[in-house]
Amino acid sequence: MKILIATQCFPPDLGGIEHVMGNIAIEASEAKHTVFVVSDKSKSPSRDFDDRNNYIIFRFGQIKYFRKLKKANYINHLLATENFDLIFFDSWKSLEYVDSTHQSEKFVCLVHGNEILKDKNRDRVMKNMSKANSIIFNSNATKLLFQKKYVSFKIKNSKVIYPAFISSIQKPDEKKKKYDFCTIGRLERRKGHQLILQALKKLRDTDNIVSKYAILGEGDELSRLKTDVLKYSLQNQVDFFIGEERGKILEQSKIHVMPTFLDGNSIEGFGISNVEASAYGLPCIVSSSGGTQESIIKNETGLVIQEKNVEQLYKAMKVLIQDEVNYMHMSSNSLKFAGSFLKETKVIEYLKIL
């Protein structure tokens, strides 16, 4: 097949959308499909990354408005001159200014959650998404959210595909464990790191359980979280990591915790980090917010708590750290669960959307 991918976000930059669009491109090209990628310029050097992959990539810089126009013009040129079998857009934003008179029956738009929440964008969302023949939602929760906000929008074809691509399953080695808990992801308020710090304090003060916690990620919450660590006297319990390999932290941790919550117009559409943690045999503690709970199997690979409920979070952390039988059961199930997200088979779900 010949595949076109139009995206604002792409590796080597990190993030959920980068994870999905990058893996579609890389795995499709590894499967001997011809892949064209049209992307915004990377925030970090990308030449080495691009050179070692087999897709064809065009990156566009400049200020936002002119970048969008240049990208759209180039996409329109490709649509008019090349015959594609599949055309992926990372969101409705990448469809803006794209001419749908050419090959629109092959347009596939991804919906992640946050990009559809702002009411001021309502008309633009509907106008641009109406160009797509098919829509891929990253969770059932995101699909339901879209249907509630855009009641009059007629979806031609849609599918829910959980957006996690796992390279391999790593059986845990308990000898390597130095952290009881970890959280991997951008340091954003909605991820719930601050709630975990409160639960850690309660474990120590109420039960005399002094747990170690690893935080891997960058973002606006870093200084606030470091302040909370000092406030709760958790300096000897919490370690921050930036740029460390995700696998290394997961290898050294027992339980992944991500108690997300709705924060204004910011919501967790799925929870890729939870699936990545499962691939290392880590049970997960998640919240009922957004699509996060769909990234685990409730009571089998992890526990679900009510969002913003520190008491429930504290109890869930206590249960998993103390009940070794339950922990081992969930760890074993997590490895099996992650097996359904292996990248070679996951990409087929996307390529079969039409």
C-alpha positions in Angstrom: 0.0 0.0 0.0 0.9 3.6 -0.4 0.2 5.6 2.8 0.3 9.3 3.6 0.6 10.5 7.2 -0.1 14.2 7.9 0.7 15.2 11.5 1.7 18.0 13.7 3.5 15.7 16.1 6.1 13.1 15.2 9.2 11.4 16.7 11.9 11.9 17.9 9.7 14.3 20.0 7.9 12.4 22.8 4.2 12.3 23.5 1.1 10.3 22.9 0.4 11.5 19.4 4.1 11.2 18.5 3.9 7.6 19.7 1.0 6.7 17.5 1.9 8.5 14.3 5.5 7.5 14.6 4.7 3.8 15.1 2.1 3.8 12.2 4.9 5.2 9.9 7.7 3.0 11.2 5.7 -0.3 11.4 4.0 0.2 8.0 7.3 0.9 6.3 8.9 -2.1 8.1 6.0 -4.2 6.6 7.1 -3.0 3.1 4.4 -0.4 2.6 5.4 2.9 1.0 5.0 5.7 3.6 5.0 9.5 3.1 5.1 11.6 6.3 4.3 15.3 6.3 5.1 16.8 9.7 5.9 19.9 11.7 9.6 20.4 12.3 10.8 18.4 15.4 11.7 20.3 18.6 14.9 18.3 18.8 17.4 17.2 16.1 15.7 14.6 13.8 18.0 13.9 10.9 19.6 10.7 12.5 16.1 9.4 13.5 14.7 10.0 10.0 17.7 8.5 8.2 17.5 5.2 10.0 13.9 4.6 9.0 12.4 3.6 5.7 9.7 6.2 5.2 9.8 9.4 3.2 9.5 12.5 5.4 8.9 16.2 4.8 9.2 18.5 7.8 8.0 22.1 7.9 9.2 24.9 10.1 8.3 28.6 10.2 5.7 30.3 12.5 2.5 28.5 13.0 0.1 30.1 10.5 2.6 30.0 7.6 3.7 26.5 8.6 0.1 25.2 8.4 -0.4 26.8 5.0 2.8 25.4 3.5 2.1 21.9 4.9 -1.5 22.0 3.5 -0.3 23.2 0.1 2.2 20.3 0.0 -0.4 17.8 1.1 -2.7 19.1 -1.6 0.1 18.7 -4.2 0.6 15.1 -3.1 -3.1 14.3 -3.2 -3.3 15.7 -6.7 -0.2 13.9 -8.0 0.1 10.6 -6.1 -2.5 7.8 -5.6 -2.7 6.7 -2.0 -4.4 3.8 -0.4 -4.7 5.4 3.1 -4.3 8.9 4.3 -4.0 9.5 8.0 -4.4 12.9 9.8 -3.3 13.1 13.4 -6.3 15.4 14.3 -8.8 17.8 12.7 -6.1 20.5 12.9 -4.1 18.7 10.2 -7.1 18.7 7.9 -7.5 22.4 8.0 -6.7 24.0 4.5 -6.5 20.5 3.0 -8.5 20.1 -0.3 -10.9 17.2 0.1 -11.8 17.0 -3.6 -8.9 14.6 -4.1 -9.1 11.1 -2.5 -11.2 12.1 0.5 -12.7 8.6 0.6 -9.3 7.5 2.0 -9.1 10.3 4.6 -8.8 8.9 8.2 -8.8 11.3 11.1 -7.6 10.4 14.6 -9.4 11.8 17.7 -7.4 11.8 21.0 -9.6 13.8 23.4 -8.2 17.2 24.3 -8.3 18.7 20.8 -12.2 18.5 20.7 -12.9 20.0 24.1 -12.7 23.7 23.4 -16.1 25.1 22.5 -14.6 28.0 20.6 -13.2 25.5 18.1 -16.6 23.8 17.6 -17.3 25.0 14.0 -13.7 24.4 12.9 -13.8 20.9 14.3 -17.0 20.0 12.5 -16.0 21.6 9.3 -12.6 19.9 9.1 -13.6 16.5 10.4 -16.5 16.3 7.9 -13.7 15.9 5.3 -12.7 12.6 6.7 -14.3 9.3 5.6 -13.3 7.5 8.7 -12.6 8.4 12.3 -10.4 6.5 14.8 -11.1 7.2 18.5 -8.4 6.3 21.0 -10.9 5.0 23.5 -14.6 4.4 24.0 -14.6 7.3 26.5 -13.3 9.6 23.8 -15.9 8.4 21.3 -18.7 9.0 23.8 -17.3 12.5 24.6 -17.2 13.4 20.9 -20.8 12.1 20.4 -22.0 14.2 23.4 -20.3 17.4 22.2 -21.1 17.0 18.5 -24.6 15.5 18.5 -25.4 16.7 15.0 -22.2 15.4 13.5 -22.8 12.4 11.2 -19.9 9.9 11.4 -19.5 8.0 8.2 -17.2 5.3 9.6 -15.5 4.9 12.9 -13.5 2.6 15.1 -12.0 2.6 18.5 -8.3 1.5 18.4 -6.3 1.6 21.6 -3.1 3.5 20.7 -0.2 1.6 22.3 2.6 -0.1 20.4 4.7 -2.5 22.4 8.1 -3.6 21.2 8.5 -6.6 23.5 7.4 -8.2 26.7 9.9 -8.0 29.6 9.5 -10.5 32.4 10.1 -8.7 35.7 13.2 -9.4 37.8 12.4 -8.6 41.4 16.1 -8.2 42.2 16.2 -5.1 40.1 13.3 -3.4 41.9 14.3 -0.3 43.8 11.0 1.7 43.5 7.6 0.7 44.8 5.8 3.1 42.5 6.5 5.1 39.4 4.7 7.4 37.0 5.9 7.9 33.4 4.5 10.7 31.3 4.5 14.5 30.8 4.4 16.5 34.0 0.9 17.9 33.6 -1.6 18.6 36.4 -4.2 16.2 35.0 -1.8 13.2 35.4 -2.3 13.3 39.2 1.3 13.2 40.4 0.4 15.6 43.3 -2.3 13.2 44.5 0.3 10.4 44.6 2.6 12.5 46.8 -0.3 13.0 49.2 -0.9 9.3 49.3 2.8 8.6 49.9 2.7 10.9 52.9 -0.4 9.2 54.3 1.2 5.7 53.9 4.2 6.9 55.8 2.4 8.8 58.6 -0.5 6.4 59.1 1.0 3.0 58.4 4.8 3.6 58.7 5.2 2.5 55.1 8.1 4.4 53.5 7.8 3.8 49.8 10.1 4.9 47.0 8.6 6.7 44.0 10.1 7.5 40.6 8.8 10.3 38.4 10.0 10.3 34.8 9.0 13.2 32.6 9.2 16.9 31.8 6.6 19.6 32.0 5.1 22.7 33.7 4.4 20.8 36.9 8.0 20.0 37.8 8.7 23.0 40.1 5.3 22.6 41.8 5.9 18.8 42.4 9.4 19.5 43.8 7.8 22.0 46.2 5.2 19.4 47.3 8.0 16.9 47.9 9.6 19.4 50.3 6.3 20.3 51.9 5.5 16.6 52.7 9.2 15.8 53.6 9.4 13.2 50.9 12.9 14.1 49.8 14.3 10.6 50.6 11.4 8.9 48.9 10.9 10.6 45.6 13.3 10.7 42.6 12.8 12.8 39.5 14.2 11.7 36.1 14.4 13.7 32.8 15.6 12.0 29.7 16.0 8.6 31.3 14.9 5.5 29.3 11.4 4.6 30.1 12.3 0.9 30.1 15.0 1.4 32.7 12.5 3.0 35.2 9.8 0.4 34.5 12.4 -2.3 35.1 13.2 -0.9 38.5 9.7 -0.3 39.6 6.9 -2.5 41.0 3.7 -0.5 40.3 2.7 2.2 37.8 0.4 4.9 39.2 -1.5 7.4 37.1 -4.7 8.8 38.8 -5.7 11.2 36.0 -8.5 13.7 36.3 -10.4 16.2 34.1 -8.5 19.6 34.4 -10.5 22.3 32.6 -10.1 21.4 28.9 -7.4 18.8 29.6 -8.4 15.1 29.7 -6.5 11.8 29.4 -7.9 10.1 26.3 -6.3 6.7 27.0 -3.1 6.0 28.9 -0.3 4.6 26.8 2.1 4.6 29.7 -0.1 2.1 31.6 0.2 -0.4 28.7 4.0 0.2 28.5 4.1 -0.6 32.2 2.1 -3.8 31.7 4.7 -5.0 29.2 7.2 -5.0 32.2 4.8 -6.8 34.5 3.7 -3.8 36.4 0.2 -3.6 37.8 -1.3 -0.2 37.4 -3.5 2.1 39.5 -5.6 4.4 37.4 -8.7 6.6 37.8 -12.1 6.5 36.4 -11.5 9.7 34.4 -11.5 9.8 30.6 -10.3 6.7 28.9 -7.5 5.9 31.4 -9.4 2.9 32.9 -9.5 1.3 29.4 -5.7 1.0 29.5 -6.0 -1.8 32.1 -8.3 -4.7 32.9 -10.0 -3.7 36.1 -9.0 -5.9 39.1 -7.0 -8.2 36.8 -4.1 -6.0 35.7 -4.7 -3.1 38.0 -7.1 -1.1 40.2 -9.4 1.8 39.3 -10.1 4.6 41.8 -12.5 7.5 41.7 -10.8 10.6 40.2 -9.3 13.1 42.7 -10.0 10.6 45.6 -6.8 10.6 47.6 -8.3 8.2 50.2 -9.1 5.5 47.5 -5.6 6.1 46.0 -3.9 5.6 49.3 -5.9 2.4 50.0 -5.1 1.0 46.5 -1.4 1.7 46.8 -1.4 0.1 50.3 -3.2 -3.0 49.0 -0.8 -3.6 46.1 2.3 -3.0 48.1 1.2 -5.3 51.0 -0.7 -8.1 49.3 2.0 -10.0 47.5 -0.4 -12.8 46.2 -2.7 -10.2 44.5 0.4 -8.3 43.2 1.9 -11.3 41.6 -1.5 -12.3 40.1 -1.9 -8.8 38.5 1.8 -8.8 37.4 1.3 -12.0 35.5 -1.9 -10.8 33.9 -0.3 -7.5 32.9 2.3 -9.4 30.8 -0.5 -11.3 29.0 -2.5 -8.1 28.5 0.4 -6.2 26.9 0.8 -9.1 24.4 -2.3 -7.8 22.6 -0.5 -4.5 21.9 2.6 -5.8 20.1 3.5 -3.3 17.4 3.6 -5.7 14.5 0.0 -6.7 15.0 -1.2 -3.3 16.3 -0.4 -1.5 13.1 -2.6 -3.9 11.2 -5.6 -2.5 13.1 -4.9 1.0 11.7 -4.2 -0.2 8.2 -7.5 -2.1 8.1 -9.6 0.9 9.0 -11.1 1.1 5.5 
